[in-house]
Amino acid sequence: MRIGPQHVVRTGKGVQTVEADATDTIDAAIAWHLRLADADEAVWAAFIAWLEESPAHAAAYDGVAAQDRLIAAVPFPAPVPQRAEPEPARLSSWRRWVWPAGGAAAAAAIAALAVPSLLPQRSAPYQVATRDGERRVVTLGDGSRIELSGGTRLTLDRNDPRTASLERGEALFHVRHDDLRPFTVQVGAVAVQDLGTVFDVTHGDGQLKVAVAEGAVRIQPRGAAVTLGPGDALSARADGTGLVQMRIAPQQVGGWRRGQLGFEGQPLREVAATLKRLYGLNIALEGSLSERPFTGLVRFSGQADRDVPHLAELIGASWRRDGGGWILSGDQPAAF
């Protein structure tokens, strides 16, 4: 039997070849049929690739498989005991494998059953969420740890502990670094990839912020990637535009765990939203107060009777209770 140019595959037994010729597809199909009897994963992968090269390959293989079934059904006479000889290798191999017809899809499906690792692992997403004022710690299968602040929703994958998607809120990531499998956090249209890292990510109102405490992360928004190191922070819109880089003290990263919050020219409505998410405080802002920018490092206790008057004093506003919430007004500062 003549076989033309070779497909080279690497197996556990070394480099082997399965020959094929575009003008002699039948011979190639027979060669594959024989080779699959003791194929390893590499050979299966090469076989599937050959099937997908041309519909003629699948048709030829189906024909060989059909002939194999006919050969297997032929009764062979019992050998004479004193003159018995081993059955030819080709016939033995053919009898060991009986394949249904059905083209490339059927053959590839059978190959996937024989070698499950050839199939991409299916994702198994699940969500972890916290209510306003609640916190939670999640430990992943690879040893990485995620601390969720209040009002946070995170999507994870049971089959891939190296990916996460921050839908909203804030989380501090303690990532176990793996050069071969970087940990990636998706935030809107922006990917945050660890380079051996402790970093904080915030996502809300169409904005995101990333701050690095240890190691480094690579941010991949629209355009060129940006690498952040300890003390680096970046804010942007969730679509990857409007990037602004800044510097903060590395020990301030994840400060929300200790009640220490830093703001850099953010409107007071964002400050109020942060306090609601972290501590469940309902603070309404009257008039133009909601757009007034605020910069400062503030320590909060999570106790409304203490924190709200303290915030009002810092921003020069008055405060009053409103049922279970609070109202801040910019008319006059509160008296203590």
C-alpha positions as CSV (number, residue, x, y, z in Angstrom):
1,M,0.0,0.0,0.0
2,R,1.4,3.4,-1.0
3,I,1.0,6.3,1.4
4,G,2.2,9.8,0.4
5,P,3.4,12.8,2.4
6,Q,3.5,12.3,6.2
7,H,1.6,13.7,9.2
8,V,4.1,13.7,12.0
9,V,2.7,13.2,15.6
10,R,4.5,12.9,18.9
11,T,3.4,10.1,21.2
12,G,4.6,8.6,24.4
13,K,6.6,6.2,22.3
14,G,8.4,8.9,20.5
15,V,7.9,10.6,17.1
16,Q,5.7,8.5,14.8
17,T,4.1,9.2,11.4
18,V,0.8,8.6,9.8
19,E,1.1,9.1,6.1
20,A,-1.5,10.7,3.9
21,D,-1.8,11.9,0.3
22,A,-4.5,14.2,-1.0
23,T,-4.7,11.9,-4.1
24,D,-4.9,8.7,-2.2
25,T,-7.3,9.5,0.7
26,I,-8.5,6.0,1.0
27,D,-5.0,4.8,1.9
28,A,-4.7,7.5,4.4
29,A,-8.0,6.6,6.0
30,I,-6.9,3.0,6.3
31,A,-3.6,4.1,7.8
32,W,-5.5,6.2,10.4
33,H,-7.9,3.3,11.2
34,L,-5.0,1.0,11.9
35,R,-3.1,3.6,13.9
36,L,-6.0,4.5,16.2
37,A,-6.0,1.0,17.7
38,D,-3.2,2.0,20.1
39,A,-3.3,5.8,19.8
40,D,-2.4,8.2,22.5
41,E,-3.8,11.7,23.0
42,A,-1.4,13.3,20.5
43,V,-2.4,10.9,17.7
44,W,-6.1,11.5,18.4
45,A,-5.6,15.2,18.1
46,A,-3.8,14.7,14.8
47,F,-6.6,12.4,13.6
48,I,-9.3,15.0,14.4
49,A,-7.3,17.6,12.6
50,W,-7.0,15.4,9.5
51,L,-10.8,14.8,9.5
52,E,-11.4,18.5,9.5
53,E,-9.1,19.2,6.6
54,S,-11.6,18.0,4.0
55,P,-15.1,16.4,3.8
56,A,-13.5,13.8,1.6
57,H,-11.4,12.6,4.6
58,A,-14.5,12.0,6.6
59,A,-16.2,10.2,3.7
60,A,-13.2,8.0,3.2
61,Y,-12.9,7.1,6.8
62,D,-16.6,6.2,6.9
63,G,-16.0,3.9,4.0
64,V,-13.1,2.2,5.7
65,A,-15.2,1.8,8.9
66,A,-18.0,0.2,6.9
67,Q,-15.6,-2.3,5.3
68,D,-14.2,-3.0,8.7
69,R,-17.7,-4.1,10.0
70,L,-18.1,-6.4,7.0
71,I,-14.7,-8.0,7.6
72,A,-15.4,-8.4,11.2
73,A,-18.6,-10.3,10.3
74,V,-16.8,-12.9,8.0
75,P,-16.4,-16.3,9.8
76,F,-12.8,-17.4,9.7
77,P,-12.0,-21.1,9.9
78,A,-10.6,-22.3,13.2
79,P,-6.8,-22.6,12.9
80,V,-5.1,-26.1,13.0
81,P,-3.6,-26.3,16.4
82,Q,-0.1,-27.6,15.4
83,R,0.2,-25.0,12.6
84,A,-1.4,-22.1,14.2
85,E,0.2,-18.7,13.5
86,P,-0.6,-15.3,14.9
87,E,-3.3,-13.4,13.0
88,P,-1.9,-10.7,10.8
89,A,-1.4,-7.4,12.7
90,R,-3.7,-5.5,10.3
91,L,-6.6,-7.9,10.7
92,S,-6.2,-7.9,14.5
93,S,-6.2,-4.2,14.6
94,W,-9.2,-4.0,12.4
95,R,-11.2,-6.4,14.5
96,R,-10.4,-4.5,17.7
97,W,-12.0,-1.3,16.4
98,V,-15.5,-1.1,14.9
99,W,-16.6,2.4,14.1
100,P,-20.1,3.7,13.1
101,A,-20.3,5.8,10.0
102,G,-21.2,9.5,10.3
103,G,-18.5,11.8,9.1
104,A,-16.1,14.1,10.9
105,A,-18.6,15.0,13.7
106,A,-19.2,11.4,14.7
107,A,-15.5,10.5,14.5
108,A,-14.5,13.6,16.5
109,A,-17.2,12.8,19.1
110,I,-15.9,9.3,19.5
111,A,-12.4,10.7,19.8
112,A,-13.5,13.1,22.5
113,L,-15.0,10.2,24.5
114,A,-11.7,8.3,24.3
115,V,-9.6,11.3,25.1
116,P,-11.7,13.8,27.3
117,S,-8.8,16.3,27.6
118,L,-9.2,17.1,23.9
119,L,-12.5,18.9,24.7
120,P,-12.3,22.4,26.2
121,Q,-13.6,22.3,29.7
122,R,-17.1,23.8,30.0
123,S,-17.5,26.8,32.2
124,A,-19.6,26.4,35.4
125,P,-20.3,29.9,36.5
126,Y,-21.8,30.8,39.9
127,Q,-22.3,34.0,41.8
128,V,-21.2,35.2,45.2
129,A,-22.9,38.3,46.6
130,T,-23.1,40.4,49.7
131,R,-25.9,42.8,50.9
132,D,-25.1,46.4,51.8
133,G,-23.2,46.4,55.1
134,E,-22.2,42.7,54.7
135,R,-18.7,41.2,54.1
136,R,-17.6,37.8,52.9
137,V,-14.4,36.0,52.2
138,V,-14.1,33.4,49.4
139,T,-11.2,31.0,49.1
140,L,-10.7,29.5,45.6
141,G,-9.5,26.1,44.6
142,D,-6.0,27.4,43.6
143,G,-5.5,29.0,47.0
144,S,-6.3,32.6,46.0
145,R,-8.6,34.5,48.4
146,I,-11.1,37.2,47.7
147,E,-12.6,39.6,50.3
148,L,-15.9,41.1,49.3
149,S,-17.2,44.3,50.7
150,G,-20.8,45.2,51.1
151,G,-23.1,45.4,48.1
152,T,-20.8,43.3,45.9
153,R,-21.6,40.7,43.3
154,L,-18.9,38.5,41.8
155,T,-19.2,35.8,39.2
156,L,-16.7,32.8,39.5
157,D,-16.2,29.6,37.6
158,R,-16.2,26.2,39.4
159,N,-14.1,24.7,36.6
160,D,-11.7,27.7,36.3
161,P,-10.5,29.2,39.6
162,R,-8.3,31.7,37.6
163,T,-11.1,33.9,36.4
164,A,-13.6,36.2,38.0
165,S,-16.0,38.9,36.9
166,L,-16.8,41.8,39.3
167,E,-20.4,42.8,38.4
168,R,-20.6,45.5,41.0
169,G,-19.2,46.6,44.4
170,E,-15.6,46.2,45.6
171,A,-13.3,43.2,46.3
172,L,-9.7,42.8,47.5
173,F,-7.9,40.0,45.7
174,H,-5.1,38.0,47.2
175,V,-3.9,36.0,44.2
176,R,-1.7,33.0,44.2
177,H,0.5,33.7,41.2
178,D,1.0,31.2,38.4
179,D,3.1,32.3,35.4
180,L,1.3,29.7,33.2
181,R,-2.2,30.6,34.2
182,P,-2.6,34.3,35.1
183,F,-5.6,35.2,37.2
184,T,-7.9,37.6,35.3
185,V,-10.7,39.8,36.7
186,Q,-13.1,41.1,34.1
187,V,-14.7,44.5,35.0
188,G,-17.0,45.7,32.3
189,A,-14.9,45.8,29.1
190,V,-11.7,46.0,31.1
191,A,-9.5,42.9,32.0
192,V,-7.3,43.1,35.1
193,Q,-4.6,40.4,35.0
194,D,-2.4,39.6,38.0
195,L,1.4,39.5,37.9
196,G,1.8,38.2,41.5
197,T,-0.5,40.4,43.5
198,V,-2.7,41.9,46.2
199,F,-5.0,44.4,44.6
200,D,-8.4,46.1,45.1
201,V,-11.1,46.5,42.4
202,T,-14.2,48.7,42.6
203,H,-17.0,48.7,40.0
204,G,-20.1,50.9,40.2
205,D,-22.1,53.6,38.3
206,G,-20.2,52.8,35.0
207,Q,-16.8,53.4,36.6
208,L,-14.0,51.2,37.8
209,K,-11.0,51.7,40.0
210,V,-8.0,49.4,40.5
211,A,-5.4,49.9,43.3
212,V,-2.3,47.7,43.9
213,A,-0.9,46.9,47.4
214,E,1.6,44.2,46.4
215,G,3.1,42.9,43.2
216,A,1.7,44.2,39.9
217,V,-1.3,43.9,37.7
218,R,-1.8,44.5,33.9
219,I,-4.8,46.5,32.9
220,Q,-6.1,45.9,29.4
221,P,-8.6,48.6,28.5
222,R,-9.0,49.9,25.0
223,G,-5.6,50.7,23.5
224,A,-2.3,49.7,25.0
225,A,-2.0,47.7,28.2
226,V,-1.1,49.5,31.4
227,T,1.0,47.9,34.2
228,L,0.5,49.0,37.8
229,G,2.8,48.4,40.8
230,P,2.5,48.8,44.5
231,G,0.9,52.2,45.3
232,D,-0.4,52.7,41.8
233,A,-4.1,53.2,41.1
234,L,-6.2,53.7,38.0
235,S,-9.7,54.8,37.4
236,A,-11.7,54.6,34.2
237,R,-15.1,54.2,32.7
238,A,-16.3,50.6,32.5
239,D,-16.0,50.7,28.7
240,G,-12.2,51.1,29.1
241,T,-12.1,54.8,28.2
242,G,-11.2,57.9,30.3
243,L,-8.2,56.3,32.1
244,V,-6.7,58.3,35.0
245,Q,-3.6,57.1,36.9
246,M,-2.7,58.2,40.4
247,R,-0.6,57.3,43.4
248,I,-1.7,56.2,46.9
249,A,0.0,54.7,49.9
250,P,0.0,50.9,49.4
251,Q,-1.2,50.4,53.0
252,Q,-4.4,52.3,52.0
253,V,-5.4,49.6,49.5
254,G,-8.3,47.7,50.9
255,G,-8.6,50.2,53.7
256,W,-12.4,49.6,53.8
257,R,-11.7,46.5,55.8
258,R,-10.3,48.7,58.6
259,G,-12.9,51.5,58.2
260,Q,-10.4,53.7,56.5
261,L,-11.7,55.3,53.3
262,G,-9.8,57.7,50.9
263,F,-11.5,60.0,48.4
264,E,-9.9,62.1,45.7
265,G,-12.1,64.8,44.4
266,Q,-15.1,62.5,44.2
267,P,-18.6,64.0,44.3
268,L,-20.3,63.6,47.6
269,R,-23.0,61.4,46.0
270,E,-20.3,58.8,45.4
271,V,-19.2,59.1,49.0
272,A,-22.7,58.6,50.2
273,A,-23.1,55.6,47.9
274,T,-19.9,54.1,49.2
275,L,-21.1,54.4,52.8
276,K,-24.4,52.8,51.9
277,R,-22.7,49.9,50.3
278,L,-20.1,49.4,53.1
279,Y,-22.3,50.0,56.1
280,G,-25.9,50.1,54.9
281,L,-26.1,53.9,55.8
282,N,-29.0,55.7,53.9
283,I,-27.8,59.2,53.4
284,A,-29.7,61.7,51.2
285,L,-28.0,64.9,50.0
286,E,-30.0,68.1,49.4
287,G,-29.5,70.7,46.8
288,S,-26.1,70.9,45.0
289,L,-24.4,69.1,47.9
290,S,-24.4,65.8,45.9
291,E,-22.0,67.2,43.3
292,R,-19.6,68.9,45.7
293,P,-16.2,67.3,45.3
294,F,-14.6,65.7,48.4
295,T,-11.0,64.8,49.1
296,G,-9.8,63.3,52.3
297,L,-8.9,60.2,54.2
298,V,-11.7,59.4,56.7
299,R,-12.1,56.7,59.3
300,F,-15.6,55.3,59.7
301,S,-16.8,53.0,62.5
302,G,-20.0,51.7,60.7
303,Q,-22.1,53.3,63.5
304,A,-24.5,55.8,61.9
305,D,-24.9,57.9,65.0
306,R,-21.2,58.6,65.0
307,D,-20.3,58.5,61.3
308,V,-23.0,60.7,59.7
309,P,-22.4,63.7,62.0
310,H,-18.6,63.3,61.6
311,L,-19.0,63.4,57.8
312,A,-21.3,66.4,58.0
313,E,-18.7,68.2,60.1
314,L,-16.0,67.4,57.5
315,I,-17.9,68.8,54.6
316,G,-19.5,71.8,56.4
317,A,-23.0,70.5,56.2
318,S,-26.0,70.2,58.5
319,W,-27.7,66.9,59.2
320,R,-31.0,65.6,60.4
321,R,-32.6,62.2,60.8
322,D,-35.3,61.0,58.4
323,G,-36.9,57.8,59.7
324,G,-34.2,55.1,59.3
325,G,-32.0,57.4,57.1
326,W,-30.2,60.7,57.2
327,I,-30.4,64.0,55.3
328,L,-27.4,66.2,54.8
329,S,-27.9,69.8,53.7
330,G,-25.2,72.3,52.6
331,D,-27.0,75.3,54.1
332,Q,-25.3,75.5,57.5
333,P,-22.8,73.3,59.3
334,A,-24.1,71.2,62.1
335,A,-23.6,72.2,65.8
336,F,-22.0,69.7,68.1
